[in-house]
Amino acid sequence: MKNKSKYIVFITGAFVTHHGWLPWKEFFENHGYICIVKPWPLKDGTASELRARQGQDTDLGLMQYSEVLDHYADIIRELPEKPILIGHSVGGLTTQLLVQRDLAVAGIALHPVPPQGVISFKWSFLKSVWKPLGLFTSARKTHLMSLAEWQYAFTNGMSLEDQLESYDQNVIPESKTVLRDTLSSTAHIDFKKPHAPLLILSGTNDHIIPASLNYSNFKKYKNSSSITEYKEFEETNHYVVSLPKWQRQANYILDWLGKYEI
């Protein structure tokens, strides 16, 4: 396979700013790629700036997931060639959906939120997503993770000092509408459809998106002519993008891209 792309588009997940990708941008640029790191709509700002809008940003509260998908599709279409997509969490699901739209030469989904119909009944998953979904609350008000939620869903196993620092640097209000839409047909994947090479990464310590859920996601893909691969990393929680050992995943991705000359 010789379909090498010079471009990588990084796609952020829910609850956090896009700034966590900046070390990844530098890493892949040092290996010759041109990297694009853009926030979701209505999320261009620092974590503290965006947190200051909690409870006041109705536009973000009512934003739909289709708007996020189309936002990144527009970014991709402005490029001179199809890029590689690397996304985390909801950004991982976005990666899968944009690969399905044939907008990428390859997709890498880190701990992706599952597509429609792929579900887990693990307690850690249910506990982590119940409050953010806010099914019995108004969608007009965004959800801001508390420190306790962040500690459980993203940074379990880390020191209190690191949890506090990571919360201050990353956590922002989130649209409950977007999160609810990930359960809908907006997040539907045709698992039989041919697709560009796709790599799904998971972590053994992830509470909010357990490794077993990512494996179920991977196993749903049925097109035998398409490359779909899975890799599980030990001692990795949902804060994978910014963990001290994040280069384990970055180097694995780099080697995987080289393996298929992407």
KEKE-3310 file (N, C-alpha, C; in steps of 0.2 Angstrom, whole numbers, plus 5000, padded with zeros to 4 digits):
npx = (5004:5004:5001:5004:5002:5005:4999:4992:4977:4972:4960:4950:4943:4928:4925:4938:4951:4959:4972:4980:4985:4996:5010:5010:5008:5021:5029:5025:5027:5041:5044:5041:5028:5014:5005:4988:4979:4965:4951:4935:4919:4915:4924:4936:4948:4957:4957:4953:4947:4936:4929:4925:4913:4904:4887:4882:4883:4873:4873:4883:4879:4868:4873:4875:4881:4882:4887:4899:4905:4904:4911:4925:4925:4925:4937:4946:4943:4948:4961:4975:4976:4970:4970:4979:4970:4969:4962:4954:4944:4928:4933:4939:4929:4923:4934:4932:4920:4922:4932:4923:4916:4925:4936:4949:4966:4969:4965:4966:4961:4960:4956:4942:4925:4911:4903:4885:4875:4885:4889:4893:4891:4898:4902:4910:4910:4896:4895:4904:4898:4885:4882:4887:4879:4867:4853:4840:4840:4841:4846:4851:4860:4877:4888:4900:4913:4916:4929:4930:4923:4932:4943:4939:4935:4944:4958:4961:4971:4982:4993:4987:4991:4995:4982:4975:4982:4981:4967:4965:4972:4965:4951:4935:4918:4905:4894:4879:4870:4878:4885:4874:4870:4879:4874:4865:4858:4867:4879:4881:4889:4893:4898:4901:4906:4919:4934:4947:4963:4962:4966:4963:4966:4967:4966:4971:4967:4957:4943:4931:4930:4931:4943:4938:4926:4932:4937:4926:4921:4931:4929:4917:4919:4918:4923:4933:4943:4948:4959:4959:4964:4969:4975:4980:4985:4995:4992:4986:4976:4961:4966:4976:4981:4989:4997:5012:5019:5015:5021:5023:5011:5012:5023:5020:5009:5016:5025:5015:5009:5021:5022:5012:5015:5009)
npy = (4994:5010:5025:5037:5051:5068:5075:5077:5077:5081:5076:5082:5076:5075:5086:5092:5104:5107:5108:5098:5091:5097:5093:5081:5086:5092:5081:5073:5082:5083:5071:5073:5076:5087:5095:5097:5105:5109:5117:5111:5118:5133:5132:5138:5143:5146:5133:5139:5151:5145:5138:5148:5152:5143:5137:5148:5147:5144:5141:5132:5122:5117:5113:5102:5085:5082:5094:5095:5085:5089:5101:5096:5089:5099:5106:5096:5095:5107:5104:5100:5086:5070:5068:5059:5054:5057:5054:5056:5048:5055:5061:5050:5042:5052:5051:5038:5039:5049:5043:5033:5041:5042:5052:5051:5045:5036:5031:5034:5029:5033:5026:5026:5033:5023:5018:5020:5008:5000:4994:4995:4987:4988:4994:5005:5012:5015:5023:5033:5040:5044:5056:5066:5064:5068:5065:5068:5081:5099:5102:5114:5119:5117:5104:5103:5094:5089:5089:5077:5069:5070:5064:5051:5047:5051:5052:5042:5033:5042:5054:5065:5078:5078:5076:5087:5097:5093:5094:5108:5113:5107:5104:5108:5115:5105:5100:5093:5089:5085:5074:5065:5064:5055:5043:5041:5039:5047:5043:5031:5017:5009:4994:4984:4991:4995:5002:5015:5011:5007:5010:5005:5010:5005:5006:4998:5003:5012:5020:5026:5023:5008:4995:4983:4988:4995:4985:4977:4987:4986:4973:4973:4977:4971:4970:4961:4965:4977:4985:4983:4986:4982:4988:4986:4995:4993:4999:5011:5025:5036:5048:5047:5055:5064:5058:5055:5045:5046:5045:5032:5027:5036:5033:5020:5022:5029:5019:5010:5017:5018:5004:5001:5010:5023)
npz = (5000:4995:4999:5005:5016:5019:5029:5045:5055:5071:5082:5095:5110:5121:5135:5137:5132:5116:5117:5123:5112:5108:5111:5104:5091:5089:5090:5079:5068:5069:5063:5050:5046:5042:5053:5060:5072:5079:5088:5094:5087:5095:5105:5106:5116:5132:5145:5157:5153:5146:5156:5163:5157:5160:5162:5156:5142:5131:5117:5115:5123:5116:5105:5091:5088:5075:5070:5075:5068:5055:5055:5057:5045:5036:5038:5034:5020:5016:5014:5004:5001:5006:5024:5037:5051:5069:5083:5100:5112:5111:5100:5094:5090:5081:5072:5067:5061:5051:5043:5038:5030:5020:5020:5024:5023:5033:5049:5066:5082:5098:5112:5109:5110:5109:5093:5088:5095:5100:5116:5134:5149:5160:5177:5179:5167:5166:5177:5175:5163:5167:5174:5165:5153:5158:5157:5163:5164:5159:5142:5138:5147:5149:5154:5167:5172:5188:5200:5206:5197:5186:5192:5193:5180:5171:5176:5185:5196:5196:5205:5217:5216:5202:5197:5200:5194:5180:5179:5180:5169:5158:5159:5153:5150:5143:5130:5133:5123:5112:5118:5120:5107:5102:5105:5096:5079:5072:5075:5068:5062:5047:5047:5038:5027:5015:5020:5024:5031:5049:5065:5082:5098:5115:5133:5148:5161:5159:5164:5160:5146:5144:5140:5136:5129:5119:5112:5108:5099:5089:5085:5078:5065:5049:5036:5026:5017:5021:5031:5048:5065:5082:5097:5114:5128:5143:5160:5157:5157:5154:5152:5142:5131:5137:5147:5156:5149:5135:5123:5120:5114:5103:5096:5093:5084:5074:5070:5065:5055:5046:5043:5034:5025:5025)
capx = (5000:5008:4996:5007:5000:5010:4995:4988:4973:4971:4953:4949:4937:4924:4927:4944:4953:4963:4979:4983:4988:5002:5016:5009:5009:5028:5032:5024:5031:5048:5045:5040:5021:5011:4999:4983:4976:4959:4946:4928:4916:4913:4928:4943:4950:4960:4953:4950:4942:4930:4926:4921:4907:4899:4881:4880:4884:4868:4874:4887:4874:4863:4877:4874:4887:4883:4890:4906:4908:4905:4917:4931:4925:4927:4944:4949:4942:4952:4968:4977:4975:4967:4975:4978:4966:4971:4957:4954:4937:4923:4937:4941:4922:4923:4939:4929:4914:4925:4935:4918:4915:4931:4939:4955:4969:4970:4962:4969:4956:4963:4950:4936:4918:4909:4897:4879:4874:4891:4888:4896:4887:4903:4900:4915:4907:4890:4896:4907:4894:4878:4881:4888:4873:4862:4847:4834:4842:4841:4852:4853:4866:4883:4890:4907:4915:4919:4936:4929:4922:4938:4948:4937:4934:4950:4964:4962:4978:4987:4993:4982:4994:4994:4975:4973:4986:4978:4960:4966:4975:4962:4944:4930:4911:4903:4888:4876:4867:4883:4886:4868:4870:4884:4870:4860:4860:4872:4885:4880:4894:4892:4904:4903:4908:4926:4937:4954:4966:4960:4969:4960:4970:4964:4970:4969:4965:4952:4936:4925:4929:4935:4947:4933:4922:4935:4938:4920:4920:4935:4927:4911:4921:4917:4925:4939:4947:4950:4964:4957:4969:4968:4981:4979:4991:4995:4993:4984:4969:4958:4970:4981:4985:4994:5001:5020:5022:5011:5025:5022:5006:5014:5028:5016:5006:5021:5027:5010:5009:5026:5021:5007:5017:5004)
capy = (5000:5017:5031:5041:5057:5072:5078:5074:5081:5079:5077:5082:5073:5079:5088:5095:5108:5104:5110:5092:5088:5101:5089:5076:5090:5093:5074:5071:5087:5081:5065:5075:5077:5093:5093:5102:5105:5114:5115:5110:5124:5137:5130:5141:5147:5142:5130:5144:5155:5142:5136:5154:5152:5137:5140:5154:5146:5140:5139:5126:5117:5115:5111:5095:5081:5083:5101:5094:5081:5093:5106:5093:5087:5106:5107:5091:5097:5113:5102:5098:5079:5067:5067:5054:5057:5054:5056:5053:5048:5057:5062:5044:5041:5056:5048:5032:5042:5053:5037:5030:5046:5042:5058:5050:5039:5031:5034:5031:5031:5032:5025:5030:5032:5018:5020:5018:5001:4996:4997:4992:4987:4989:4999:5011:5015:5018:5028:5039:5044:5046:5063:5070:5064:5072:5063:5071:5088:5103:5102:5121:5120:5113:5100:5104:5089:5091:5086:5070:5065:5070:5059:5044:5045:5052:5052:5037:5030:5047:5057:5071:5084:5078:5076:5094:5101:5091:5097:5116:5114:5104:5103:5113:5113:5101:5100:5087:5087:5081:5067:5061:5062:5049:5037:5041:5037:5052:5039:5025:5015:5003:4990:4980:4995:4995:5008:5016:5008:5010:5007:5007:5009:5006:5006:4993:5007:5017:5019:5029:5019:5002:4992:4978:4991:4997:4978:4976:4991:4984:4967:4974:4978:4965:4970:4958:4968:4983:4985:4986:4983:4984:4987:4988:4997:4992:5004:5018:5028:5039:5054:5044:5059:5068:5055:5055:5040:5046:5043:5024:5027:5040:5029:5014:5024:5030:5012:5007:5021:5015:4997:5001:5016:5028)
capz = (5000:4994:4999:5010:5017:5023:5034:5051:5058:5077:5084:5102:5113:5125:5142:5137:5127:5111:5118:5124:5106:5105:5111:5098:5085:5088:5089:5072:5064:5069:5059:5043:5045:5043:5058:5061:5079:5079:5093:5092:5087:5101:5111:5105:5121:5137:5149:5162:5149:5144:5162:5166:5153:5162:5164:5152:5135:5128:5110:5116:5126:5111:5099:5090:5086:5068:5069:5076:5062:5049:5057:5055:5038:5032:5039:5030:5013:5014:5013:4997:5000:5012:5029:5043:5057:5075:5088:5106:5115:5106:5094:5091:5087:5075:5067:5064:5056:5045:5039:5035:5024:5015:5021:5027:5021:5038:5055:5073:5087:5105:5117:5106:5112:5104:5089:5090:5096:5104:5123:5139:5155:5166:5181:5178:5161:5167:5182:5172:5158:5169:5175:5159:5149:5161:5154:5166:5165:5153:5138:5137:5152:5148:5160:5168:5176:5195:5201:5208:5191:5182:5195:5192:5173:5166:5179:5190:5197:5196:5211:5218:5213:5195:5195:5201:5188:5174:5179:5179:5162:5153:5159:5150:5149:5138:5127:5134:5117:5108:5121:5119:5100:5101:5106:5090:5072:5070:5077:5065:5057:5043:5049:5032:5021:5015:5023:5025:5037:5055:5071:5088:5104:5122:5139:5153:5167:5157:5167:5156:5140:5146:5135:5133:5125:5113:5108:5105:5094:5084:5082:5074:5058:5046:5029:5026:5012:5024:5037:5055:5070:5089:5102:5121:5132:5150:5164:5153:5159:5149:5151:5138:5127:5141:5152:5155:5144:5129:5117:5119:5109:5097:5093:5090:5078:5069:5067:5061:5048:5042:5041:5029:5020:5025)
cpx = (5004:5003:4998:5004:5005:5006:4992:4984:4971:4964:4952:4943:4933:4927:4933:4946:4957:4970:4983:4987:4994:5008:5016:5011:5017:5031:5031:5027:5038:5049:5042:5033:5019:5005:4995:4979:4971:4954:4939:4925:4914:4918:4935:4945:4954:4955:4949:4945:4935:4926:4922:4914:4902:4893:4878:4880:4879:4869:4879:4883:4870:4866:4876:4880:4888:4887:4898:4909:4909:4910:4924:4931:4927:4934:4948:4949:4946:4960:4969:4976:4972:4972:4974:4974:4968:4966:4956:4947:4932:4927:4939:4935:4922:4928:4935:4924:4917:4929:4929:4915:4920:4934:4946:4959:4970:4967:4965:4964:4959:4957:4944:4929:4915:4903:4891:4878:4879:4891:4892:4891:4892:4901:4904:4912:4901:4891:4899:4903:4887:4877:4882:4882:4868:4855:4840:4836:4841:4847:4855:4859:4871:4885:4898:4909:4918:4925:4935:4927:4928:4943:4946:4937:4940:4957:4965:4969:4983:4987:4988:4985:4994:4987:4973:4976:4982:4971:4961:4968:4970:4954:4940:4923:4910:4896:4884:4872:4872:4884:4880:4867:4874:4880:4865:4862:4866:4879:4885:4886:4892:4898:4906:4906:4916:4928:4944:4957:4964:4963:4965:4964:4966:4969:4967:4965:4960:4945:4930:4924:4934:4938:4942:4928:4925:4936:4932:4919:4924:4932:4921:4913:4922:4920:4932:4945:4950:4954:4961:4961:4967:4974:4979:4985:4990:4995:4991:4977:4967:4962:4976:4985:4990:4998:5008:5022:5018:5015:5025:5017:5008:5019:5025:5013:5011:5024:5022:5009:5015:5025:5017:5009:5012:5007)
cpy = (5006:5022:5036:5048:5062:5075:5074:5079:5077:5081:5076:5078:5078:5081:5092:5099:5104:5105:5104:5089:5091:5097:5084:5080:5090:5086:5072:5076:5085:5075:5067:5077:5085:5092:5099:5101:5110:5112:5114:5117:5127:5135:5133:5145:5142:5138:5135:5149:5152:5140:5142:5155:5147:5140:5145:5153:5141:5137:5133:5121:5114:5113:5104:5091:5082:5089:5099:5090:5085:5099:5102:5091:5093:5107:5102:5093:5103:5111:5100:5090:5076:5066:5060:5058:5053:5057:5052:5054:5050:5059:5056:5041:5045:5054:5042:5034:5045:5048:5034:5035:5046:5049:5057:5045:5034:5035:5030:5033:5028:5032:5028:5028:5028:5021:5018:5010:4997:4999:4992:4992:4987:4995:5005:5015:5019:5024:5034:5043:5046:5053:5068:5070:5068:5071:5066:5078:5092:5103:5109:5123:5115:5109:5101:5098:5092:5087:5079:5066:5064:5064:5052:5042:5046:5050:5047:5034:5035:5050:5063:5077:5084:5078:5084:5098:5100:5094:5105:5117:5112:5104:5109:5111:5109:5101:5093:5084:5083:5074:5063:5059:5056:5042:5036:5038:5041:5048:5032:5023:5009:4999:4985:4984:4995:5002:5009:5012:5011:5006:5010:5005:5009:5005:5002:4997:5012:5015:5021:5025:5013:4998:4987:4982:4993:4990:4976:4980:4988:4977:4967:4975:4971:4964:4967:4961:4975:4981:4988:4982:4986:4983:4990:4989:4996:4998:5011:5019:5032:5046:5052:5049:5063:5065:5055:5050:5040:5044:5036:5024:5030:5036:5022:5016:5026:5024:5009:5010:5019:5008:4997:5007:5021:5035)
cpz = (5000:4994:5004:5010:5021:5029:5039:5054:5065:5079:5091:5104:5117:5132:5142:5131:5122:5112:5120:5119:5105:5106:5105:5092:5084:5087:5082:5067:5064:5065:5052:5041:5046:5047:5059:5068:5079:5084:5090:5091:5094:5107:5110:5111:5126:5141:5154:5159:5148:5150:5165:5162:5155:5165:5160:5144:5132:5121:5111:5119:5121:5105:5098:5087:5079:5066:5070:5070:5056:5049:5055:5048:5034:5033:5035:5022:5011:5013:5006:4995:5007:5017:5033:5048:5063:5080:5094:5109:5110:5099:5090:5087:5080:5070:5063:5059:5050:5040:5035:5029:5019:5014:5023:5023:5026:5044:5061:5078:5094:5109:5115:5110:5107:5099:5091:5090:5099:5111:5128:5145:5161:5170:5180:5172:5163:5172:5179:5167:5161:5170:5169:5154:5151:5158:5156:5167:5158:5149:5136:5142:5150:5155:5161:5173:5183:5195:5202:5202:5187:5185:5193:5184:5169:5170:5185:5190:5198:5203:5211:5215:5205:5193:5195:5195:5182:5173:5177:5172:5157:5153:5157:5150:5143:5136:5129:5127:5113:5111:5120:5111:5098:5102:5100:5084:5069:5070:5074:5061:5053:5043:5043:5026:5021:5017:5023:5031:5044:5061:5077:5094:5110:5127:5145:5159:5165:5160:5163:5149:5141:5140:5132:5128:5118:5108:5105:5099:5088:5081:5078:5067:5055:5038:5029:5021:5015:5030:5043:5060:5076:5093:5109:5125:5139:5154:5161:5155:5153:5147:5146:5134:5130:5146:5151:5150:5137:5123:5116:5113:5103:5093:5090:5084:5073:5066:5063:5055:5043:5039:5035:5024:5020:5027)
residu = (MET:LYS:ASN:LYS:SER:LYS:TYR:ILE:VAL:PHE:ILE:THR:GLY:ALA:PHE:VAL:THR:HIS:HIS:GLY:TRP:LEU:PRO:TRP:LYS:GLU:PHE:PHE:GLU:ASN:HIS:GLY:TYR:ILE:CYS:ILE:VAL:LYS:PRO:TRP:PRO:LEU:LYS:ASP:GLY:THR:ALA:SER:GLU:LEU:ARG:ALA:ARG:GLN:GLY:GLN:ASP:THR:ASP:LEU:GLY:LEU:MET:GLN:TYR:SER:GLU:VAL:LEU:ASP:HIS:TYR:ALA:ASP:ILE:ILE:ARG:GLU:LEU:PRO:GLU:LYS:PRO:ILE:LEU:ILE:GLY:HIS:SER:VAL:GLY:GLY:LEU:THR:THR:GLN:LEU:LEU:VAL:GLN:ARG:ASP:LEU:ALA:VAL:ALA:GLY:ILE:ALA:LEU:HIS:PRO:VAL:PRO:PRO:GLN:GLY:VAL:ILE:SER:PHE:LYS:TRP:SER:PHE:LEU:LYS:SER:VAL:TRP:LYS:PRO:LEU:GLY:LEU:PHE:THR:SER:ALA:ARG:LYS:THR:HIS:LEU:MET:SER:LEU:ALA:GLU:TRP:GLN:TYR:ALA:PHE:THR:ASN:GLY:MET:SER:LEU:GLU:ASP:GLN:LEU:GLU:SER:TYR:ASP:GLN:ASN:VAL:ILE:PRO:GLU:SER:LYS:THR:VAL:LEU:ARG:ASP:THR:LEU:SER:SER:THR:ALA:HIS:ILE:ASP:PHE:LYS:LYS:PRO:HIS:ALA:PRO:LEU:LEU:ILE:LEU:SER:GLY:THR:ASN:ASP:HIS:ILE:ILE:PRO:ALA:SER:LEU:ASN:TYR:SER:ASN:PHE:LYS:LYS:TYR:LYS:ASN:SER:SER:SER:ILE:THR:GLU:TYR:LYS:GLU:PHE:GLU:GLU:THR:ASN:HIS:TYR:VAL:VAL:SER:LEU:PRO:LYS:TRP:GLN:ARG:GLN:ALA:ASN:TYR:ILE:LEU:ASP:TRP:LEU:GLY:LYS:TYR:GLU:ILE)
# end
